Amino acid sequence: MKPKIITLISALAIIIATLGVYTVHTLSAAAATGTTRAYAVMMHDMTSEQEMTAAYS
């Protein structure tokens, strides 16, 4: 009886963890669709030792 209980608890823990990951994924995907993304690019010129940055949105 004890191994069955341990197996049942383990299965429930896996199911709850999977649902938690799915919920976080769907919430973050829904939040990401409404926001604008900004990207920053930084390049380093080796010949003149200068850093150039550019920002895109």
KEVO-565995 format. One record per atom (N, C-alpha, C): x, y, z; atom name. Coordinates in Angstrom, 1 decimal. Example, Ala and Ser with C-alpha at 12.3 -4.5 7.8 and 13.67 -1.06 7.14 Angstrom:
BEGIN
[rec [13.2 -5.7 7.8] 'N']
[rec [12.3 -4.5 7.8] 'CA']
[rec [13.2 -3.3 7.8] 'C']
[rec [12.8 -2.2 7.1] 'N']
[rec [13.7 -1.1 7.1] 'CA']
[rec [12.9 0.0 7.9] 'C']
This chain:
BEGIN
[rec [0.8 -1.2 0.0] 'N']
[rec [0.0 0.0 0.0] 'CA']
[rec [0.9 1.3 0.0] 'C']
[rec [2.0 1.2 0.7] 'N']
[rec [2.8 2.4 0.8] 'CA']
[rec [3.5 2.8 -0.5] 'C']
[rec [3.9 1.8 -1.3] 'N']
[rec [4.5 2.2 -2.7] 'CA']
[rec [3.4 2.9 -3.6] 'C']
[rec [2.2 2.4 -3.5] 'N']
[rec [1.1 3.0 -4.3] 'CA']
[rec [0.9 4.5 -3.9] 'C']
[rec [0.9 4.8 -2.6] 'N']
[rec [0.7 6.1 -2.1] 'CA']
[rec [1.9 7.0 -2.6] 'C']
[rec [3.1 6.5 -2.5] 'N']
[rec [4.2 7.3 -2.9] 'CA']
[rec [4.2 7.6 -4.4] 'C']
[rec [3.7 6.6 -5.2] 'N']
[rec [3.6 6.8 -6.7] 'CA']
[rec [2.5 7.8 -7.0] 'C']
[rec [1.4 7.7 -6.2] 'N']
[rec [0.3 8.7 -6.4] 'CA']
[rec [0.7 10.1 -6.1] 'C']
[rec [1.4 10.3 -5.0] 'N']
[rec [1.9 11.6 -4.6] 'CA']
[rec [2.9 12.1 -5.7] 'C']
[rec [3.8 11.3 -6.2] 'N']
[rec [4.7 11.7 -7.2] 'CA']
[rec [4.0 12.1 -8.5] 'C']
[rec [3.0 11.3 -8.9] 'N']
[rec [2.3 11.6 -10.1] 'CA']
[rec [1.5 13.0 -9.9] 'C']
[rec [0.9 13.2 -8.8] 'N']
[rec [0.3 14.5 -8.5] 'CA']
[rec [1.2 15.6 -8.5] 'C']
[rec [2.4 15.4 -8.0] 'N']
[rec [3.4 16.5 -8.0] 'CA']
[rec [3.9 16.9 -9.4] 'C']
[rec [4.0 15.8 -10.2] 'N']
[rec [4.4 16.1 -11.6] 'CA']
[rec [3.3 16.8 -12.4] 'C']
[rec [2.1 16.4 -12.1] 'N']
[rec [0.9 17.1 -12.8] 'CA']
[rec [0.8 18.5 -12.4] 'C']
[rec [1.0 18.8 -11.1] 'N']
[rec [0.8 20.2 -10.6] 'CA']
[rec [2.0 21.0 -11.1] 'C']
[rec [3.2 20.5 -11.2] 'N']
[rec [4.3 21.2 -11.7] 'CA']
[rec [4.1 21.5 -13.2] 'C']
[rec [3.6 20.6 -13.9] 'N']
[rec [3.4 20.8 -15.3] 'CA']
[rec [2.3 21.9 -15.6] 'C']
[rec [1.3 21.8 -14.8] 'N']
[rec [0.3 22.9 -14.9] 'CA']
[rec [0.8 24.2 -14.5] 'C']
[rec [1.7 24.3 -13.5] 'N']
[rec [2.3 25.6 -13.1] 'CA']
[rec [3.1 26.1 -14.2] 'C']
[rec [3.9 25.3 -14.9] 'N']
[rec [4.8 25.8 -16.0] 'CA']
[rec [3.9 26.2 -17.1] 'C']
[rec [2.9 25.5 -17.4] 'N']
[rec [2.0 25.9 -18.5] 'CA']
[rec [1.3 27.2 -18.3] 'C']
[rec [0.9 27.4 -17.0] 'N']
[rec [0.2 28.6 -16.6] 'CA']
[rec [1.1 29.8 -16.7] 'C']
[rec [2.3 29.7 -16.2] 'N']
[rec [3.3 30.8 -16.3] 'CA']
[rec [3.6 31.1 -17.8] 'C']
[rec [3.8 30.0 -18.6] 'N']
[rec [4.1 30.2 -20.0] 'CA']
[rec [3.0 31.0 -20.7] 'C']
[rec [1.7 30.6 -20.5] 'N']
[rec [0.6 31.3 -21.2] 'CA']
[rec [0.4 32.7 -20.7] 'C']
[rec [0.6 32.9 -19.4] 'N']
[rec [0.5 34.3 -18.8] 'CA']
[rec [1.6 35.2 -19.4] 'C']
[rec [2.8 34.7 -19.4] 'N']
[rec [3.9 35.5 -19.9] 'CA']
[rec [3.8 35.7 -21.4] 'C']
[rec [3.3 34.8 -22.2] 'N']
[rec [3.0 35.0 -23.6] 'CA']
[rec [1.9 36.0 -23.9] 'C']
[rec [0.9 35.9 -23.0] 'N']
[rec [-0.2 36.9 -23.2] 'CA']
[rec [0.3 38.3 -22.8] 'C']
[rec [1.1 38.4 -21.8] 'N']
[rec [1.6 39.7 -21.4] 'CA']
[rec [2.6 40.3 -22.4] 'C']
[rec [3.4 39.4 -23.1] 'N']
[rec [4.4 39.8 -24.1] 'CA']
[rec [3.8 40.3 -25.4] 'C']
[rec [2.5 39.9 -25.7] 'N']
[rec [1.9 40.4 -26.9] 'CA']
[rec [1.5 41.8 -26.9] 'C']
[rec [1.2 42.3 -25.7] 'N']
[rec [0.7 43.7 -25.6] 'CA']
[rec [1.8 44.7 -25.3] 'C']
[rec [3.1 44.3 -25.1] 'N']
[rec [4.1 45.2 -24.8] 'CA']
[rec [5.1 45.3 -26.1] 'C']
[rec [5.7 46.5 -26.2] 'N']
[rec [6.6 46.7 -27.3] 'CA']
[rec [8.0 46.2 -26.7] 'C']
[rec [8.8 45.7 -27.6] 'N']
[rec [10.1 45.3 -27.3] 'CA']
[rec [11.2 46.3 -27.8] 'C']
[rec [12.2 46.5 -27.0] 'N']
[rec [13.3 47.4 -27.3] 'CA']
[rec [14.6 46.6 -27.4] 'C']
[rec [15.3 46.8 -28.4] 'N']
[rec [16.6 46.1 -28.6] 'CA']
[rec [17.7 47.1 -28.6] 'C']
[rec [18.8 46.7 -28.0] 'N']
[rec [20.0 47.6 -28.0] 'CA']
[rec [21.2 46.8 -28.6] 'C']
[rec [21.9 47.4 -29.5] 'N']
[rec [23.0 46.7 -30.1] 'CA']
[rec [24.2 47.5 -29.8] 'C']
[rec [25.3 46.8 -29.4] 'N']
[rec [26.5 47.5 -29.1] 'CA']
[rec [27.6 46.8 -29.9] 'C']
[rec [28.4 47.6 -30.6] 'N']
[rec [29.5 47.0 -31.4] 'CA']
[rec [30.8 47.7 -30.9] 'C']
[rec [31.9 46.9 -31.0] 'N']
[rec [33.2 47.5 -30.6] 'CA']
[rec [34.1 47.4 -31.8] 'C']
[rec [34.5 48.6 -32.2] 'N']
[rec [35.4 48.7 -33.4] 'CA']
[rec [36.9 48.5 -32.9] 'C']
[rec [37.5 47.5 -33.3] 'N']
[rec [38.8 47.1 -32.9] 'CA']
[rec [39.9 48.1 -33.4] 'C']
[rec [39.7 48.7 -34.5] 'N']
[rec [40.7 49.5 -35.1] 'CA']
[rec [40.8 50.9 -34.4] 'C']
[rec [39.6 51.5 -34.1] 'N']
[rec [39.6 52.8 -33.5] 'CA']
[rec [39.3 52.8 -32.0] 'C']
[rec [39.1 51.6 -31.5] 'N']
[rec [38.8 51.4 -30.1] 'CA']
[rec [37.7 52.2 -29.6] 'C']
[rec [36.6 52.2 -30.4] 'N']
[rec [35.4 52.9 -30.0] 'CA']
[rec [34.2 51.9 -29.9] 'C']
[rec [33.3 52.3 -29.0] 'N']
[rec [32.1 51.5 -28.9] 'CA']
[rec [30.9 52.3 -29.5] 'C']
[rec [30.1 51.6 -30.3] 'N']
[rec [29.0 52.2 -31.0] 'CA']
[rec [27.7 51.5 -30.5] 'C']
[rec [26.7 52.3 -30.1] 'N']
[rec [25.5 51.7 -29.7] 'CA']
[rec [24.3 52.2 -30.5] 'C']
[rec [23.4 51.3 -30.7] 'N']
[rec [22.1 51.7 -31.4] 'CA']
[rec [21.0 51.1 -30.7] 'C']
[rec [19.9 51.8 -30.6] 'N']
[rec [18.7 51.3 -29.9] 'CA']
[rec [17.6 51.2 -30.9] 'C']
[rec [16.8 50.1 -30.9] 'N']
[rec [15.7 49.9 -31.8] 'CA']
[rec [14.5 49.6 -30.9] 'C']
[rec [13.3 50.1 -31.3] 'N']
[rec [12.1 49.8 -30.6] 'CA']
[rec [11.0 49.3 -31.6] 'C']
